Amino acid sequence: MLSENKTGKYLKYAIGEIALVMIGILLALQVNNWNETRKARKVEINYLKNIQADLFAELKNNDEMITERSRKASFAHQLLNGSSGKTKAEQLDLVKRQNYVLGWRNFIPTNNTYKELISSGQLNSISNDSIKYYLLELDKTYASIADSEHHMRREFEQYLYNSLIPNTNIFDNVDFNKSVEAKNMSDADSSQISDEKFQKMLADFNWLKNNQAYQNGLKLALLNNLFINDFHKKLTTDINKLNSFISEEIKSN
């Protein structure tokens, strides 16, 4: 074409070829970006579904802790304000309530998917800012619960365990022989309590009623359980909000 002085046509042809190549490249890039976006979205939705499964389990876990801490606070209040039992059955019930207050169980969060997101550096794969915000809020609340439990544990050891364990009989409400046979803690029956043991139980209870450290420990147990329950109630509110955002995000996919 150059030899025939058709330079203009050649240039147009060359430009057209270049344009076609560039369009092809742009289309290939767009298709590749679309595929990458689709893959990333699939990964995100999978994470969201796993987070939601954790949250459903967490609601049950959290509700159980709210119930337990409310009972502990109520029983601590009863022990502070009540008198010793008039019968063996009543005294066994008091000991049982006391042991329930003193029983220890840490709250263990159900947040495996969130921990995976953090450890793998994939938190930014969650595109919804509201979801990320509430995930971080849950993590902050978990930290507050753990700190409060650590604080309460030290007070239990100093005021309750150190007063009770060296100076009184513990677990008078438990039938140890039956517990071993059943492989599960079994309560003692009042008929198994001798008059002598009953008098010792009353003496222990009255001694604890006059032990200032132990009484202060019960007050702290009452207040700490109520205080920690506020975090658990916040957890319930935030879990429900997060669940709502996740449901909307999955539905929009």
Buried (B, 14 or more C-beta within 10 A) or exposed (E): EEEEEEEEEEEEEEEEEEEEEEEEEEEEEEEEEEEEEEEEEEEBBEBBEBBBEBBEEBBEBBEEBBEBBBBBBBBBBBBEEBEBBEEBEEBBBBBBBBBBBBEEEEBEBBBEBBEBBBEEEEBEBBEBEBBBBBBEBBBEBBEBBBEBBEBBBEBBEBBBBBBBEEEBEBBBBBBEEBBEEEEEEBBBEBEEBEEEBBEBBBEBBEBBBEBEEBBBBBBBBBBBBBBBBEBBEBBBEBBEBBBEBBEEBEEEE
